[in-house]
Amino acid sequence: MKIPVFFHDKQYQGNGISEGLARGLQVMVDGVDLTQEGMGLGTIAIRSQGYTYFSRNSQTVWLDSQNMIQGYIIDTVQLSGLGETVSPLLTSIGELFTLLYRPLPSFFQKKMLWVGMHIQRMLGVKSHFTSISPRSKAQFHFKIESKQVKICCNFHAIDLPPRELFIMNELGADFFTAGWRAGRPTAPPPGWQILNQHNLPFLYSPGKRLRFSLSNISVDQELPFKVFWGREQADSLCWAGFAIQINLADISDITCRYTVVFDEGI
């Protein structure tokens, strides 16, 4: 298989809707960065009181060539508005759209995404990332091996514990255009689809002959969690990846461990 190269570029701001947010570990194959609009491996977001929060500030330290520590501060809220004017109403509508969108079947997700993007363009609705006082922080330890990355996330809520914690692992949708199950390529996932935790599929890049997935997921204190995969490629969206959603149940400190596995495709 083509051996992926794992790296972190502090200057990389991403592109599209998530431009400016802190990226996690990045992946390169044949000298090409596969990140695109994706958040990289091992990034974080929280949802609380009807808003979604991200990090624009992170610090990385390489302990050696195989071990990286990255600390995130959750210091940014995503808001919506007309032009440069933020609107609480449009923000609430956007959050409701996301909640309604996630459980829909693939066909309806694609249609709803197209309609939503079209309406935003017509009305001039824009997404804004606004700085706030720190809500939470997280430290990720990446242990890099030739075909996998073992990740440990230690999360701490500075303010009240959020309702949901999302640990994201995303690369570019232009590269990962298919799924992979039972030893063969399949159709790609919709924007958001829940998975059976014991039989996770792969995302597959036919052009790079590379696929990746998650394995060995564990969350301490027996907190419930879900695993999703998704792919969105429209206008300012271009990501494909997996997310671990943890319901915190008023707990301020948790640890989540998992492995990102890479393998060869046909």
Number of C-alpha atoms within 10 A of each C-alpha: 12 14 14 22 16 19 15 16 11 12 9 15 17 18 16 16 16 21 18 16 20 24 32 28 22 24 18 14 15 11 9 11 16 23 27 24 26 28 27 24 24 27 27 28 20 23 18 13 7 10 14 18 25 26 27 20 15 19 12 18 11 13 11 8 10 13 16 19 17 21 20 24 22 25 19 22 21 16 23 22 20 14 13 12 11 17 15 11 12 17 21 15 13 18 19 12 14 13 11 12 18 17 13 16 13 17 9 13 20 18 10 16 19 14 12 13 14 13 12 15 12 8 11 12 20 17 19 19 20 14 15 11 12 15 21 24 20 22 22 23 22 22 18 20 12 12 16 19 23 19 21 21 23 15 20 18 19 16 12 12 21 22 16 16 22 21 19 22 27 30 27 24 26 18 21 27 21 19 22 20 14 9 10 11 19 16 12 21 21 21 22 23 19 16 14 10 15 9 11 17 21 29 31 30 23 17 12 19 16 22 22 25 20 25 17 12 17 16 17 11 12 8 15 13 17 14 19 20 27 21 28 24 18 14 12 14 18 24 28 32 28 28 23 21 18 20 17 18 12 11 15 15 17 18 17 19 17 18 19 20 18 22 17 16 20 14
